[in-house]
């Protein structure tokens, strides 16, 4: 029973550290761009898009599809950078041990 109590205490500590990490990640941002910087996305650690900046030169009413592709590419790049940031934080939290299913 003593080992079970110790295990539960450790689980609570890990849970508290994960909550702290999620708060830190929510405050951190990444920036990604597409089209040579014509479309820029800022996203936080919760995968929320905070801002979209579009260079007026890329706005062509006759080619909306290109603009849509650039926005999608920038968002996907930002998501990838956030995922990398989350993996790095998780690695520091778990001491490099893989924790499948957490993120």
C-alpha positions, 0 to 999 in steps of 0.5 A: 500500500505504501508503494501505491500511495507513492505512485499516486503522489507521483501521478499528481505531481506529473499532472500538476507539471503538465497543467503548468506546461500547458499554461506556459505553452498557451502563452508562447507563440510561433510564427510561420509564413508562406509565399516568401512571407506574403502570408504570415500566421501567428499561433499559440501553443494551444493551436489557436491562430492569433493573427493572419497577415496578408501582403496586399500584393498577393490579393488577386480577385482573379486568383483567390485559390492561390491566396487560399493555398498560401493561408493553408500552407502558413497555418499548417507550417504554424501547426507543425512548429507548435507541435514541435514546441509541445514535443520539446516541452514534453521531453523536458517534462518526462526526461526524454521518455516517450509518453504515448497518447499525451499529445 
